[in-house]
Amino acid sequence: MTAPVHRFAFRFDPPYRPVLALLGVRPETAWVRVDAQEVAVRFGPWRLRTARRNVTGVERGGPYRWWRVVGPRLSLADAGVTFASSTAAGLCLRFAEPVPALLPGGWPRHPGATVTVVDPDALARVLTAPGGG
């Protein structure tokens, strides 16, 4: 029996859709996929992949101010990466080993990633479920 694969769409606030589309971020190119072994995030041309066991915690956040989250962002406070298409709510994933995502070449490496999926609570449940959700 194979473990389920969960896919979570990003929430897109209408005012930000045109600008994000110019960056290549559209509903069909923005998602989070979780299976028993891996967590993968696609946000237009940006990608993040890590082993599921590397996710050590999750924290729900939001609402956010648009100028602090919309688009791909690097946090100067903790070097985390944000992939956001909405100000409503998001989920921050914490990693045991920092992962690359924002720039080519594997640098910088991020200790966390915030994603603004449609259902952050469901993503949190899948990530914290034992045995792959």
QUISUL-V694791 format. One record per pair of residues at least 24 apart in sequence whose ideal C-beta (glycine too) atoms are under 10 Angstrom apart, sorted by the first residue. I is the first residue (numbers start at 0). J is the second residue. D is the distance in whole Angstrom. If there is no record, write none. Layout:
# QUISUL-V694791
i->I j->J d->D
i->I j->J d->D
This chain:
# QUISUL-V694791
i->1 j->34 d->9
i->1 j->35 d->8
i->1 j->131 d->10
i->2 j->33 d->10
i->2 j->34 d->6
i->2 j->35 d->4
i->2 j->36 d->8
i->2 j->51 d->10
i->2 j->130 d->8
i->2 j->131 d->4
i->2 j->132 d->7
i->3 j->33 d->9
i->3 j->34 d->7
i->3 j->35 d->8
i->3 j->125 d->9
i->3 j->131 d->7
i->3 j->132 d->6
i->4 j->32 d->7
i->4 j->33 d->7
i->4 j->34 d->5
i->4 j->35 d->9
i->4 j->37 d->10
i->4 j->131 d->9
i->4 j->132 d->9
i->5 j->31 d->8
i->5 j->32 d->7
i->5 j->33 d->5
i->5 j->34 d->7
i->5 j->38 d->10
i->5 j->121 d->8
i->5 j->122 d->8
i->5 j->124 d->9
i->5 j->125 d->5
i->5 j->126 d->9
i->5 j->128 d->10
i->5 j->131 d->9
i->5 j->132 d->6
i->6 j->30 d->6
i->6 j->31 d->7
i->6 j->32 d->5
i->6 j->33 d->8
i->6 j->34 d->10
i->6 j->39 d->10
i->6 j->116 d->10
i->7 j->31 d->4
i->7 j->32 d->8
i->7 j->33 d->8
i->7 j->40 d->9
i->7 j->90 d->9
i->7 j->114 d->8
i->7 j->116 d->4
i->7 j->117 d->7
i->7 j->118 d->7
i->7 j->119 d->8
i->7 j->121 d->7
i->7 j->122 d->5
i->7 j->125 d->8
i->8 j->84 d->10
i->8 j->116 d->7
i->8 j->117 d->5
i->8 j->118 d->9
i->9 j->40 d->9
i->9 j->41 d->9
i->9 j->42 d->7
i->9 j->43 d->10
i->9 j->82 d->8
i->9 j->83 d->8
i->9 j->84 d->5
i->9 j->85 d->7
i->9 j->89 d->10
i->9 j->114 d->7
i->9 j->115 d->6
i->9 j->116 d->6
i->9 j->117 d->7
i->10 j->83 d->9
i->10 j->84 d->6
i->10 j->85 d->4
i->10 j->86 d->9
i->10 j->87 d->6
i->10 j->88 d->8
i->10 j->89 d->9
i->10 j->114 d->10
i->10 j->115 d->5
i->10 j->116 d->6
i->10 j->117 d->5
i->10 j->118 d->8
i->10 j->119 d->9
i->11 j->84 d->5
i->11 j->85 d->6
i->11 j->115 d->9
i->11 j->117 d->9
i->12 j->65 d->8
i->12 j->69 d->8
i->12 j->83 d->9
i->12 j->84 d->7
i->12 j->85 d->5
i->12 j->86 d->6
i->12 j->87 d->7
i->12 j->115 d->9
i->13 j->85 d->10
i->14 j->65 d->8
i->14 j->69 d->9
i->14 j->86 d->9
i->15 j->65 d->7
i->15 j->68 d->10
i->15 j->69 d->5
i->15 j->70 d->8
i->15 j->83 d->9
i->15 j->84 d->6
i->15 j->85 d->7
i->15 j->86 d->8
i->16 j->84 d->8
i->18 j->69 d->8
i->18 j->70 d->7
i->18 j->84 d->10
i->19 j->43 d->7
i->19 j->69 d->7
i->19 j->70 d->7
i->19 j->71 d->10
i->19 j->83 d->9
i->19 j->84 d->6
i->22 j->70 d->7
i->22 j->71 d->8
i->24 j->69 d->10
i->24 j->70 d->8
i->24 j->71 d->8
i->24 j->82 d->8
i->24 j->83 d->10
i->24 j->84 d->6
i->25 j->84 d->9
i->26 j->84 d->9
i->26 j->117 d->10
i->29 j->82 d->7
i->29 j->83 d->10
i->29 j->84 d->6
i->29 j->114 d->9
i->29 j->115 d->9
i->29 j->116 d->9
i->30 j->114 d->9
i->30 j->116 d->8
i->31 j->82 d->9
i->31 j->90 d->9
i->31 j->92 d->9
i->31 j->112 d->9
i->31 j->114 d->6
i->31 j->116 d->6
i->31 j->119 d->10
i->31 j->122 d->6
i->31 j->125 d->9
i->31 j->126 d->9
i->33 j->122 d->7
i->33 j->125 d->5
i->33 j->126 d->6
i->33 j->128 d->10
i->33 j->131 d->8
i->33 j->132 d->7
i->34 j->125 d->10
i->34 j->131 d->7
i->34 j->132 d->8
i->35 j->130 d->7
i->35 j->131 d->3
i->35 j->132 d->8
i->36 j->131 d->8
i->38 j->92 d->7
i->38 j->94 d->9
i->38 j->98 d->9
i->38 j->112 d->9
i->38 j->114 d->10
i->38 j->122 d->10
i->38 j->125 d->9
i->38 j->126 d->7
i->40 j->80 d->9
i->40 j->82 d->6
i->40 j->92 d->9
i->40 j->98 d->10
i->40 j->100 d->7
i->40 j->112 d->7
i->40 j->114 d->6
i->40 j->116 d->10
i->41 j->82 d->9
i->42 j->70 d->9
i->42 j->71 d->6
i->42 j->80 d->9
i->42 j->81 d->9
i->42 j->82 d->4
i->42 j->83 d->9
i->42 j->84 d->8
i->42 j->100 d->9
i->42 j->101 d->10
i->42 j->112 d->10
i->42 j->114 d->8
i->42 j->115 d->10
i->43 j->70 d->9
i->43 j->71 d->8
i->43 j->82 d->9
i->43 j->84 d->10
i->44 j->71 d->9
i->44 j->103 d->10
i->45 j->70 d->10
i->45 j->71 d->5
i->45 j->80 d->8
i->45 j->82 d->6
i->45 j->100 d->6
i->45 j->101 d->7
i->45 j->102 d->9
i->46 j->82 d->10
i->46 j->99 d->9
i->46 j->100 d->7
i->46 j->101 d->10
i->47 j->80 d->7
i->47 j->82 d->8
i->47 j->92 d->9
i->47 j->94 d->10
i->47 j->98 d->6
i->47 j->99 d->8
i->47 j->100 d->4
i->47 j->101 d->9
i->47 j->109 d->8
i->47 j->112 d->6
i->47 j->114 d->9
i->48 j->98 d->8
i->48 j->99 d->9
i->48 j->100 d->9
i->49 j->92 d->9
i->49 j->94 d->6
i->49 j->95 d->9
i->49 j->96 d->8
i->49 j->97 d->9
i->49 j->98 d->5
i->49 j->99 d->9
i->49 j->100 d->9
i->49 j->109 d->10
i->49 j->112 d->9
i->50 j->94 d->9
i->50 j->95 d->9
i->50 j->96 d->9
i->50 j->98 d->9
i->51 j->125 d->10
i->51 j->126 d->8
i->51 j->131 d->7
i->51 j->132 d->9
i->52 j->95 d->8
i->52 j->96 d->10
i->53 j->92 d->9
i->53 j->93 d->9
i->53 j->94 d->5
i->53 j->95 d->5
i->53 j->96 d->6
i->53 j->97 d->9
i->53 j->98 d->7
i->54 j->92 d->5
i->54 j->93 d->7
i->54 j->94 d->6
i->54 j->95 d->8
i->54 j->98 d->10
i->54 j->111 d->10
i->54 j->112 d->9
i->54 j->126 d->6
i->54 j->127 d->9
i->55 j->92 d->9
i->55 j->93 d->5
i->55 j->94 d->7
i->55 j->95 d->5
i->55 j->96 d->9
i->55 j->110 d->10
i->55 j->111 d->10
i->55 j->126 d->10
i->56 j->91 d->8
i->56 j->92 d->8
i->56 j->93 d->4
i->56 j->94 d->9
i->56 j->95 d->9
i->56 j->111 d->9
i->56 j->123 d->10
i->56 j->126 d->9
i->56 j->127 d->8
i->57 j->90 d->6
i->57 j->91 d->7
i->57 j->92 d->6
i->57 j->93 d->7
i->57 j->111 d->10
i->57 j->119 d->9
i->57 j->120 d->10
i->57 j->122 d->8
i->57 j->123 d->5
i->57 j->124 d->9
i->57 j->125 d->10
i->57 j->126 d->5
i->57 j->127 d->6
i->58 j->89 d->9
i->58 j->90 d->7
i->58 j->91 d->5
i->58 j->92 d->9
i->58 j->93 d->7
i->58 j->111 d->9
i->58 j->113 d->9
i->58 j->119 d->10
i->58 j->123 d->8
i->59 j->88 d->7
i->59 j->89 d->7
i->59 j->90 d->6
i->59 j->91 d->8
i->59 j->119 d->5
i->59 j->120 d->7
i->59 j->122 d->9
i->59 j->123 d->6
i->60 j->88 d->7
i->60 j->89 d->5
i->60 j->90 d->7
i->60 j->91 d->6
i->60 j->113 d->7
i->60 j->115 d->9
i->60 j->119 d->8
i->61 j->85 d->8
i->61 j->86 d->7
i->61 j->87 d->6
i->61 j->88 d->4
i->61 j->89 d->5
i->61 j->90 d->9
i->61 j->91 d->10
i->61 j->113 d->9
i->61 j->115 d->8
i->61 j->119 d->8
i->62 j->86 d->5
i->62 j->87 d->6
i->62 j->88 d->7
i->62 j->89 d->9
i->63 j->87 d->8
i->63 j->88 d->8
i->63 j->89 d->7
i->63 j->113 d->9
i->63 j->115 d->8
i->68 j->113 d->7
i->68 j->115 d->7
i->69 j->115 d->9
i->71 j->100 d->8
i->71 j->101 d->6
i->71 j->102 d->10
i->72 j->101 d->8
i->72 j->113 d->8
i->73 j->100 d->9
i->73 j->101 d->6
i->73 j->102 d->9
i->73 j->107 d->7
i->73 j->109 d->8
i->74 j->109 d->8
i->74 j->110 d->10
i->74 j->111 d->8
i->74 j->113 d->8
i->77 j->109 d->9
i->77 j->110 d->6
i->77 j->111 d->7
i->78 j->107 d->6
i->78 j->108 d->8
i->78 j->109 d->6
i->78 j->110 d->6
i->78 j->111 d->8
i->79 j->107 d->10
i->79 j->109 d->5
i->79 j->110 d->6
i->79 j->111 d->4
i->79 j->112 d->6
i->79 j->113 d->7
i->80 j->107 d->9
i->80 j->108 d->10
i->80 j->109 d->4
i->80 j->110 d->9
i->80 j->111 d->8
i->80 j->112 d->5
i->80 j->113 d->7
i->80 j->114 d->9
i->81 j->109 d->9
i->81 j->111 d->9
i->81 j->112 d->7
i->81 j->113 d->4
i->81 j->114 d->8
i->81 j->115 d->8
i->82 j->112 d->7
i->82 j->113 d->7
i->82 j->114 d->5
i->82 j->115 d->7
i->82 j->116 d->10
i->83 j->113 d->7
i->83 j->114 d->7
i->83 j->115 d->4
i->84 j->114 d->9
i->84 j->115 d->6
i->84 j->116 d->9
i->84 j->117 d->10
i->85 j->115 d->4
i->85 j->116 d->9
i->85 j->117 d->9
i->86 j->115 d->8
i->87 j->115 d->7
i->87 j->117 d->9
i->87 j->119 d->9
i->88 j->115 d->7
i->88 j->116 d->9
i->88 j->117 d->9
i->88 j->118 d->9
i->88 j->119 d->5
i->88 j->120 d->9
i->89 j->113 d->5
i->89 j->114 d->6
i->89 j->115 d->4
i->89 j->116 d->7
i->89 j->119 d->6
i->89 j->122 d->10
i->90 j->114 d->6
i->90 j->115 d->8
i->90 j->116 d->7
i->90 j->118 d->9
i->90 j->119 d->4
i->90 j->120 d->8
i->90 j->121 d->10
i->90 j->122 d->5
i->90 j->123 d->6
i->90 j->126 d->8
i->91 j->119 d->9
i->91 j->123 d->10
i->92 j->122 d->9
i->92 j->123 d->9
i->92 j->126 d->7
